[in-house]
Amino acid sequence: MEALNAPRGTQDILPPDSALWVELEGIIRRVARSFVYEEIRTPLFEHSELFQRGVGSETDIVCKEMYTFADRGGRSLTLRPEGTAAVARAYLQHNLANRGLPQKLLYLGPMFRYERPQAGRFRQHHQFGFEVLGAGCALVDVEVITVAIAVYRTLGIQRFTVLLNSIGCRSCRPVYLALLRESMTPHLDKLCPDCQRRHAGNPLRLLDCKNPSCQPFLDQAPHSADHLCPDCRSHFQEVQRLLSLVALPFQLEPRLVRGLDYYTRTVFEVTSPDLGAQNALCGGGRYDDLVATLGGSPTPGVGFAGGLERALLILVERGAANLTPLDVYLVHLGPEAQERALLLSQELRQAGLAVDQSYDARSLSSQLKIANRKSARYTVIIGENELRRGVAMVREMALGQQTEVALSSLLAHLRTRG
């Protein structure tokens, strides 16, 4: 029988890597706590209409990448490809506005997109996102960008650039889209098939094209920030002013549009020169029409999402320490010593130490090798001779120093050593 493996584009997260994931999620949650964002957890699958209406029926996600299936009742369901639409749905369904505005929310979890797997990109991938619903001022845009910087700074990245653009609102964007479509019409036969489709259905997505043959024509396209209504222009100027005030470097990027239809006004991407060619960290923007599109009252929103896999690479590249620290490895020689080690392990764990031991009869050298492989800070050795005298040999592994310590004062000794 052929062995069963994980589906293509998915991965098992195994020890010791799983400890890195726990550490990473802990960092994100600590940043969320410092900015007073509360965690929200939405289902892994939603009604397909949520993403068709919220994300946009002409986006690549909806057209090409969604995992959609019919349940036994014939309802069309989709594994969530992104988090913001689900957060907006939950905000509406549970009347979170009644808790007071704005609602500042954090999510972490798996997302699903059917695309070609490659390094750092999976069909089941993981994202974290920060969302603010119910606040429309530029100050909130800047706070969300600041939160993103705080996450990556905690991971060890120090240099950042915020790529920034404004794509307008429902008042001024139609005028810009008409100009964009008109500017590309003479070149339509030279554009790639995706751009030809976007030209008719969703011209803003033209600017998202990565096909090299399209770039010379798209470089000539009009810029959205040059065609904003007075309100959008004022908002965009205020975002830039506040970013300068808090000394966050930004760069205007007229081709930046993001890939989802719910975005309005501010769109941004955070990059770092410390990461080489693959320098993108996260991206997001404002989505003031999303809640209304899903059937609610007009509610401004802004947020961003970042990939956990990408952040994990940063953690590893920055030389993450052993994130499953082992304080004590108990080495026992003989059945009576094994029983005493069992009692000691309970005492030390109740005191907050991470403790491990061998579960079978092994030689002293074999157990010491295991302690070394597990990077234990201390090895506590108990044999028949030590038991008779009521002592243990405590070896500080990093220094190679060994000390005889009374069993009755073992915990105190380990605490004084830090």
C-alpha positions as CSV (number, residue, x, y, z in Angstrom):
1,M,0.0,0.0,0.0
2,E,1.3,3.4,-1.0
3,A,2.3,5.7,2.0
4,L,0.0,8.6,2.7
5,N,1.6,12.0,2.7
6,A,0.4,15.5,3.5
7,P,-1.4,17.1,0.4
8,R,0.8,19.2,-1.9
9,G,1.1,22.7,-0.7
10,T,0.6,21.9,3.0
11,Q,3.1,21.1,5.7
12,D,3.4,19.4,9.1
13,I,4.7,21.7,11.8
14,L,7.0,19.5,13.9
15,P,9.1,19.9,17.0
16,P,11.3,21.8,17.4
17,D,9.9,24.2,14.8
18,S,6.5,24.1,16.6
19,A,8.1,25.9,19.5
20,L,9.2,28.7,17.1
21,W,5.5,29.1,16.0
22,V,4.4,29.3,19.7
23,E,7.1,32.0,20.3
24,L,6.1,33.9,17.2
25,E,2.4,33.9,18.0
26,G,3.3,35.0,21.5
27,I,5.2,38.0,20.2
28,I,2.3,39.0,18.0
29,R,-0.1,38.7,21.0
30,R,2.2,40.8,23.2
31,V,2.2,43.5,20.6
32,A,-1.6,43.3,20.3
33,R,-1.9,43.7,24.1
34,S,0.4,46.8,24.1
35,F,-1.9,48.4,21.5
36,V,-5.1,47.0,23.2
37,Y,-6.2,44.8,20.3
38,E,-8.5,41.8,21.2
39,E,-8.2,38.4,19.5
40,I,-11.0,37.1,17.3
41,R,-11.3,33.6,15.9
42,T,-13.5,33.0,12.9
43,P,-14.4,29.6,11.2
44,L,-12.1,28.0,8.7
45,F,-14.8,28.0,6.1
46,E,-17.5,30.5,5.3
47,H,-20.4,30.9,2.8
48,S,-18.8,31.5,-0.6
49,E,-20.8,34.6,-1.1
50,L,-18.9,36.3,1.6
51,F,-15.7,36.3,-0.4
52,Q,-17.5,36.8,-3.8
53,R,-19.1,40.0,-2.4
54,G,-16.5,41.2,0.0
55,V,-13.2,40.3,-1.8
56,G,-14.5,40.8,-5.3
57,S,-15.7,38.4,-8.0
58,E,-13.0,39.6,-10.5
59,T,-10.1,39.2,-8.1
60,D,-7.5,36.4,-8.6
61,I,-8.5,35.0,-5.3
62,V,-12.1,34.5,-6.2
63,C,-11.5,33.6,-9.9
64,K,-8.5,31.2,-9.5
65,E,-7.5,30.4,-5.9
66,M,-10.5,29.6,-3.7
67,Y,-11.2,26.1,-2.3
68,T,-14.9,25.9,-2.8
69,F,-17.2,22.9,-2.2
70,A,-20.9,22.1,-1.7
71,D,-21.9,20.7,1.7
72,R,-24.5,18.0,2.1
73,G,-27.3,20.6,2.0
74,G,-26.1,21.9,-1.3
75,R,-24.7,25.2,0.2
76,S,-21.6,26.6,-1.4
77,L,-18.8,26.9,1.2
78,T,-15.2,28.1,0.9
79,L,-12.1,27.6,3.0
80,R,-11.2,31.1,4.0
81,P,-8.6,32.6,1.6
82,E,-8.0,35.7,3.8
83,G,-9.1,37.1,7.1
84,T,-10.6,40.6,6.8
85,A,-13.9,39.6,5.1
86,A,-14.5,37.0,7.8
87,V,-13.8,39.6,10.6
88,A,-16.2,42.0,9.0
89,R,-18.9,39.3,8.8
90,A,-18.4,38.5,12.5
91,Y,-18.5,42.2,13.4
92,L,-21.9,42.5,11.7
93,Q,-23.4,39.2,12.8
94,H,-22.6,39.7,16.5
95,N,-23.2,43.5,16.6
96,L,-19.8,44.2,17.9
97,A,-20.4,47.9,17.4
98,N,-22.6,47.7,20.6
99,R,-19.4,47.0,22.5
100,G,-18.2,50.5,21.6
101,L,-16.2,51.9,18.7
102,P,-13.7,51.5,17.4
103,Q,-13.3,47.7,17.6
104,K,-9.6,46.8,17.5
105,L,-9.2,43.1,16.6
106,L,-6.4,40.6,16.1
107,Y,-6.6,37.3,14.2
108,L,-4.2,34.5,13.6
109,G,-4.8,31.3,11.7
110,P,-4.6,29.2,8.5
111,M,-5.8,30.5,5.1
112,F,-6.3,28.5,2.0
113,R,-5.4,29.4,-1.6
114,Y,-5.0,27.2,-4.6
115,E,-1.8,28.4,-6.1
116,R,1.5,26.9,-7.2
117,P,3.5,25.9,-4.1
118,Q,7.0,27.4,-3.9
119,A,9.5,28.4,-1.2
120,G,7.7,30.1,1.6
121,R,4.3,29.9,-0.1
122,F,1.8,27.1,0.7
123,R,-1.8,26.3,-0.3
124,Q,-2.5,26.2,3.4
125,H,-0.6,29.1,4.8
126,H,-1.0,31.1,8.0
127,Q,-1.6,34.8,8.5
128,F,-1.9,37.3,11.3
129,G,-3.9,40.4,10.9
130,F,-4.8,43.6,12.9
131,E,-8.1,45.2,12.1
132,V,-9.8,48.4,13.3
133,L,-13.6,48.9,12.5
134,G,-15.5,52.1,13.3
135,A,-12.8,54.7,12.9
136,G,-12.1,56.7,9.7
137,C,-9.4,59.2,10.7
138,A,-5.9,59.1,9.3
139,L,-4.6,58.7,12.8
140,V,-5.9,55.1,12.8
141,D,-4.2,54.4,9.5
142,V,-0.9,55.4,11.0
143,E,-1.5,53.4,14.2
144,V,-2.1,50.2,12.2
145,I,1.1,50.8,10.3
146,T,2.9,51.4,13.6
147,V,1.5,48.1,14.9
148,A,3.0,46.3,11.9
149,I,6.4,47.9,12.5
150,A,6.2,47.0,16.2
151,V,5.7,43.3,15.3
152,Y,8.7,43.1,13.0
153,R,10.9,45.3,15.2
154,T,10.3,42.8,18.0
155,L,11.4,40.0,15.6
156,G,14.7,41.8,15.1
157,I,14.2,43.9,12.0
158,Q,15.2,47.5,12.5
159,R,15.0,49.2,9.0
160,F,11.7,49.7,7.4
161,T,10.0,51.5,4.4
162,V,6.3,52.0,4.1
163,L,5.2,51.9,0.5
164,L,2.1,54.2,0.4
165,N,-0.6,55.1,-2.1
166,S,-4.3,56.2,-2.1
167,I,-6.8,54.6,-4.5
168,G,-9.6,56.9,-3.6
169,C,-13.2,56.2,-2.7
170,R,-16.5,55.4,-4.5
171,S,-16.8,59.1,-5.4
172,C,-13.5,59.7,-7.1
173,R,-12.4,56.2,-8.1
174,P,-14.8,55.8,-11.1
175,V,-13.3,58.8,-12.8
176,Y,-9.8,57.4,-12.3
177,L,-10.8,54.0,-13.5
178,A,-12.2,55.5,-16.7
179,L,-8.9,57.3,-17.3
180,L,-7.0,54.1,-16.5
181,R,-9.1,52.0,-18.9
182,E,-8.8,54.6,-21.6
183,S,-5.0,54.9,-21.3
184,M,-4.6,51.1,-21.7
185,T,-7.1,50.6,-24.6
186,P,-4.6,51.4,-27.3
187,H,-2.3,48.7,-25.9
188,L,-4.9,46.1,-25.2
189,D,-3.7,43.6,-27.8
190,K,-0.2,43.7,-26.3
191,L,-1.3,43.0,-22.7
192,C,-1.3,39.6,-21.2
193,P,-4.6,37.6,-21.1
194,D,-5.1,38.4,-17.4
195,C,-4.8,42.1,-18.1
196,Q,-7.1,41.9,-21.0
197,R,-9.7,40.4,-18.7
198,R,-9.1,42.9,-16.0
199,H,-9.3,45.8,-18.5
200,A,-13.0,45.0,-19.0
201,G,-14.0,43.8,-15.5
202,N,-11.7,45.4,-13.0
203,P,-9.1,47.8,-14.5
204,L,-7.6,48.7,-11.1
205,R,-6.1,45.2,-11.0
206,L,-4.1,46.0,-14.1
207,L,-1.6,47.8,-11.9
208,D,-1.1,44.6,-9.9
209,C,0.2,42.7,-12.9
210,K,3.7,41.2,-12.6
211,N,4.0,40.1,-16.2
212,P,7.2,41.7,-17.6
213,S,5.7,42.3,-21.1
214,C,3.0,44.5,-19.5
215,Q,5.2,46.7,-17.5
216,P,6.2,49.3,-20.1
217,F,2.5,50.1,-20.8
218,L,1.5,50.1,-17.1
219,D,4.4,52.5,-16.3
220,Q,2.6,55.0,-18.5
221,A,-0.7,54.7,-16.6
222,P,-2.2,57.6,-14.7
223,H,-1.7,57.7,-11.0
224,S,-4.7,57.3,-8.7
225,A,-3.3,59.8,-6.1
226,D,-3.4,62.5,-8.8
227,H,-7.2,62.1,-9.2
228,L,-8.5,62.1,-5.7
229,C,-11.5,64.0,-4.5
230,P,-10.9,66.7,-1.9
231,D,-11.7,64.5,1.1
232,C,-9.5,61.6,-0.1
233,R,-6.7,64.0,-0.9
234,S,-6.9,65.6,2.6
235,H,-6.9,62.2,4.2
236,F,-3.9,61.0,2.2
237,Q,-2.0,64.2,3.1
238,E,-2.8,63.7,6.8
239,V,-1.5,60.1,6.7
240,Q,1.8,61.3,5.2
241,R,2.0,64.1,7.8
242,L,1.5,61.8,10.7
243,L,3.9,59.2,9.4
244,S,6.5,61.9,9.2
245,L,5.6,63.0,12.8
246,V,6.3,59.6,14.2
247,A,9.5,59.3,12.0
248,L,8.3,56.3,10.0
249,P,10.0,56.5,6.6
250,F,7.5,56.1,3.7
251,Q,7.8,56.1,-0.1
252,L,4.9,57.0,-2.4
253,E,4.3,54.1,-4.8
254,P,1.7,55.0,-7.4
255,R,1.4,51.4,-8.7
256,L,0.5,50.0,-5.3
257,V,-3.2,48.9,-5.3
258,R,-3.3,45.6,-3.3
259,G,-5.2,42.6,-4.7
260,L,-8.6,42.8,-3.1
261,D,-11.6,44.9,-4.1
262,Y,-12.6,46.1,-0.7
263,Y,-9.7,48.5,-0.3
264,T,-10.4,52.3,-0.4
265,R,-8.2,55.3,0.2
266,T,-5.0,54.3,2.0
267,V,-3.1,51.2,0.8
268,F,0.3,50.3,2.1
269,E,3.0,47.7,2.2
270,V,5.8,47.4,4.7
271,T,9.2,46.4,3.3
272,S,12.7,46.1,4.8
273,P,16.1,46.3,3.1
274,D,17.4,43.9,5.7
275,L,15.7,41.0,3.9
276,G,17.3,41.1,0.5
277,A,15.2,40.6,-2.7
278,Q,12.2,39.2,-0.9
279,N,11.7,42.3,1.2
280,A,7.9,42.5,1.6
281,L,6.7,42.0,5.2
282,C,3.0,42.7,5.2
283,G,0.4,44.9,3.5
284,G,-3.0,46.3,4.0
285,G,-5.1,49.5,3.9
286,R,-8.4,51.0,4.4
287,Y,-11.7,49.3,3.6
288,D,-14.5,51.8,4.3
289,D,-17.1,50.1,2.1
290,L,-16.7,46.5,3.2
291,V,-19.2,46.3,6.0
292,A,-21.8,48.1,3.9
293,T,-21.1,45.7,1.0
294,L,-21.9,42.8,3.4
295,G,-25.3,44.4,4.3
296,G,-24.4,46.5,7.3
297,S,-24.4,50.3,7.9
298,P,-21.5,52.2,6.5
299,T,-18.5,51.5,8.8
300,P,-14.9,52.6,8.2
301,G,-12.2,50.0,8.6
302,V,-8.5,49.7,8.2
303,G,-6.0,46.8,8.8
304,F,-3.2,44.7,7.5
305,A,-2.2,41.1,7.3
306,G,1.2,39.4,7.3
307,G,2.3,35.8,6.7
308,L,3.4,33.8,9.7
309,E,5.7,31.6,7.5
310,R,7.5,34.8,6.3
311,A,7.8,36.1,9.9
312,L,9.0,32.7,11.0
313,L,11.9,32.9,8.5
314,I,12.9,36.2,10.0
315,L,12.9,34.7,13.5
316,V,15.1,31.9,12.3
317,E,17.4,34.2,10.3
318,R,17.8,36.4,13.4
319,G,19.2,33.4,15.3
320,A,16.3,32.5,17.5
321,A,17.4,30.8,20.7
322,N,16.2,27.4,21.8
323,L,12.6,28.1,22.4
324,T,11.8,24.9,24.2
325,P,14.3,25.5,27.1
326,L,15.1,22.6,29.3
327,D,16.1,23.6,32.8
328,V,16.9,20.2,34.2
329,Y,17.6,16.8,32.9
330,L,17.4,14.1,35.6
331,V,19.9,11.3,35.1
332,H,19.1,8.2,37.2
333,L,21.0,4.9,37.7
334,G,19.0,2.1,39.2
335,P,15.3,1.5,39.9
336,E,15.3,3.3,43.3
337,A,17.0,6.3,41.7
338,Q,14.4,6.3,38.9
339,E,11.6,6.5,41.4
340,R,13.3,9.4,43.3
341,A,13.8,11.1,39.9
342,L,10.1,10.8,39.3
343,L,9.3,12.5,42.6
344,L,11.9,15.2,42.0
345,S,10.6,15.9,38.6
346,Q,7.1,16.7,40.1
347,E,8.6,19.0,42.7
348,L,10.7,20.9,40.2
349,R,7.9,21.3,37.7
350,Q,5.6,22.6,40.4
351,A,8.2,25.2,41.1
352,G,8.1,26.3,37.4
353,L,11.1,24.6,35.9
354,A,11.1,22.6,32.7
355,V,12.3,19.1,33.5
356,D,12.9,15.9,31.5
357,Q,14.4,12.5,32.2
358,S,15.1,9.1,30.7
359,Y,12.2,6.7,30.8
360,D,14.2,3.5,30.7
361,A,17.5,2.1,32.1
362,R,20.3,3.7,30.2
363,S,24.0,4.1,30.9
364,L,25.3,7.3,32.5
365,S,27.1,8.3,29.3
366,S,24.0,7.7,27.2
367,Q,21.8,9.8,29.5
368,L,24.4,12.6,29.5
369,K,24.5,12.6,25.7
370,I,20.7,13.0,25.7
371,A,20.9,15.9,28.2
372,N,23.5,17.6,26.0
373,R,21.4,17.1,22.8
374,K,18.4,18.6,24.6
375,S,20.6,21.7,25.6
376,A,19.7,21.2,29.3
377,R,21.0,23.9,31.5
378,Y,21.6,21.5,34.4
379,T,22.0,17.8,34.6
380,V,21.0,16.3,38.0
381,I,22.6,12.8,38.5
382,I,21.2,10.4,41.1
383,G,22.7,6.9,41.6
384,E,22.6,4.4,44.4
385,N,25.5,6.0,46.2
386,E,23.9,9.4,46.0
387,L,20.6,8.1,47.3
388,R,22.3,6.6,50.4
389,R,24.0,9.9,51.2
390,G,20.9,12.0,50.3
391,V,22.7,14.0,47.6
392,A,22.7,14.6,43.9
393,M,25.4,15.6,41.5
394,V,24.4,18.9,39.7
395,R,26.3,19.6,36.5
396,E,26.1,23.1,34.9
397,M,26.3,22.0,31.3
398,A,27.6,25.3,29.7
399,L,30.5,25.5,32.2
400,G,31.1,21.8,32.7
401,Q,31.2,22.3,36.5
402,Q,29.8,19.7,38.8
403,T,28.6,20.2,42.4
404,E,27.4,17.9,45.1
405,V,24.1,19.2,46.5
406,A,21.8,17.8,49.2
407,L,18.5,16.5,47.7
408,S,16.6,18.5,50.3
409,S,18.1,21.8,49.1
410,L,18.2,21.0,45.3
411,L,15.4,23.4,44.4
412,A,17.0,26.2,46.4
413,H,20.4,25.6,44.7
414,L,18.9,25.7,41.2
415,R,17.0,28.9,42.0
416,T,20.1,30.6,43.3
417,R,21.9,29.7,40.1
418,G,19.1,31.4,38.1
